[in-house]
Amino acid sequence: MKLWLAAVGRAKPGPELDLFQQYARRLTPPLTLREVEEKRPLPVPDRKAREAELLLAAIPAGAVVIALDERGKSMGSEDFARRLGRWRDDGVADLALLIGGADGHGDAVRARADLMLSFGAMTWPHMLVRAMAAEQLWRAQAILSGHPYHRA
């Protein structure tokens, strides 16, 4: 199963990018990052809609989509790993995590998502969310393979 992360915004060098890369490098197959941006100054509803278009265009057609959203479902790491394992075992070819812009996801992403996932009720910096997503993917792989990284 190929892993994709599509995110609004461009990463700049720094500790958040370093942390993301640390976990992304561990994943097998590797995590493919697609960054998208809408630079025109659009009203919020129009910008969210445009960012949703860009995010969905950045991932393979037919991918299972996980939209990271504060209003999504909160899951423990073991539950998340089991969900990924089921998709893998069902023959899912592509799994994509989507990180929206500052104002959240547009309706098209919400409608397309197979899972709306929350990392909690707190608001997280978007660049840190990338690292958190990569770490949770790595943790899920470790759980599914019996690697000792995850200690429950």
C-alpha positions in Angstrom: 0.0 0.0 0.0 1.5 3.3 -1.1 1.3 6.2 1.4 0.6 9.8 0.5 0.5 13.0 2.5 -1.1 16.0 0.8 -0.8 19.3 2.6 -1.7 22.9 2.1 1.5 25.0 2.4 5.2 24.6 1.7 7.5 23.3 4.4 10.5 25.5 5.3 13.7 24.2 6.8 13.5 23.7 10.5 12.9 21.3 13.3 9.3 20.4 12.2 10.5 19.4 8.7 13.4 17.5 10.3 11.1 15.6 12.5 8.7 14.8 9.6 11.6 13.5 7.5 12.9 11.4 10.3 9.6 9.4 10.5 8.8 9.6 6.7 12.2 7.9 5.9 11.3 4.9 8.1 8.2 4.1 6.3 8.0 1.2 3.8 7.0 2.0 1.2 8.2 5.6 1.6 5.7 8.4 2.2 5.1 10.6 -0.7 4.6 14.3 0.2 2.5 16.6 -2.1 2.4 20.2 -1.1 -0.3 22.5 -2.6 -0.8 26.3 -2.4 -3.4 28.8 -3.5 -1.6 32.1 -3.6 -4.5 34.3 -4.7 -6.1 36.3 -1.9 -9.6 34.6 -2.0 -12.4 34.9 0.5 -12.3 32.1 3.0 -15.0 29.9 1.5 -13.5 30.2 -2.0 -10.0 29.5 -0.6 -11.2 26.4 1.2 -12.9 25.1 -1.9 -9.8 25.8 -4.0 -7.5 24.1 -1.5 -9.8 21.1 -1.4 -9.6 20.9 -5.2 -5.8 21.1 -5.1 -5.5 18.4 -2.3 -7.8 16.0 -4.1 -5.9 16.5 -7.4 -2.6 15.8 -5.6 -3.5 12.2 -4.7 -4.2 9.1 -6.8 -7.8 8.5 -8.0 -9.3 5.8 -5.9 -7.1 6.3 -2.9 -8.5 5.8 0.6 -8.6 9.3 2.1 -8.0 10.2 5.7 -8.7 13.9 6.3 -7.0 15.2 9.4 -9.5 17.5 11.1 -10.1 18.7 14.7 -13.8 17.6 14.3 -12.9 14.1 13.2 -12.8 10.9 15.1 -10.2 10.5 17.8 -8.5 7.1 17.7 -5.8 5.4 19.7 -2.7 4.3 17.9 -3.6 0.6 18.0 -7.1 1.2 16.6 -5.5 3.3 13.8 -3.1 0.5 13.1 -5.9 -2.0 12.9 -7.8 0.2 10.5 -4.7 0.6 8.3 -4.1 -3.1 8.5 -7.6 -3.9 7.3 -7.2 -1.5 4.3 -3.9 -3.1 3.5 -5.3 -6.6 3.8 -8.3 -5.6 1.6 -5.9 -4.7 -1.2 -6.0 -0.9 -1.0 -3.3 0.4 -3.3 -3.1 4.0 -2.1 -3.8 5.6 1.3 -3.7 9.4 1.5 -3.7 11.7 4.5 -4.9 15.2 3.8 -3.9 18.3 5.9 -6.0 21.4 5.1 -5.1 25.1 5.3 -5.5 27.5 8.2 -9.3 27.6 7.8 -9.7 23.8 7.6 -10.9 21.5 4.8 -13.4 22.4 2.1 -16.6 20.5 1.6 -15.1 18.4 -1.3 -12.5 16.9 1.0 -15.0 16.2 3.7 -17.3 14.5 1.2 -14.5 12.4 -0.2 -12.9 11.3 3.1 -13.2 7.7 4.1 -12.2 8.7 7.6 -12.1 12.1 9.3 -9.4 11.8 11.9 -8.5 14.1 14.8 -5.3 14.4 16.7 -7.3 15.9 19.5 -9.4 19.0 20.2 -6.4 21.3 20.4 -5.2 23.2 17.4 -1.8 22.1 16.1 0.7 23.9 13.8 0.2 22.5 10.3 3.9 21.7 10.0 3.9 19.8 13.3 0.8 17.9 12.1 2.9 16.5 9.2 5.4 15.1 11.6 2.6 13.7 13.9 1.0 12.0 10.9 4.3 10.5 9.7 5.0 9.3 13.2 1.6 7.7 13.5 2.0 5.9 10.2 5.4 4.6 11.4 3.9 3.6 14.7 1.0 1.7 12.9 3.6 -0.1 10.7 5.5 -1.0 13.9 2.3 -2.3 15.6 1.3 -4.4 12.6 4.7 -5.9 12.2 5.3 -6.6 16.0 8.2 -4.2 16.2 8.9 -3.1 19.8 8.6 0.7 19.0 5.1 0.9 20.3 4.7 0.0 24.0 1.1 -0.2 25.1 
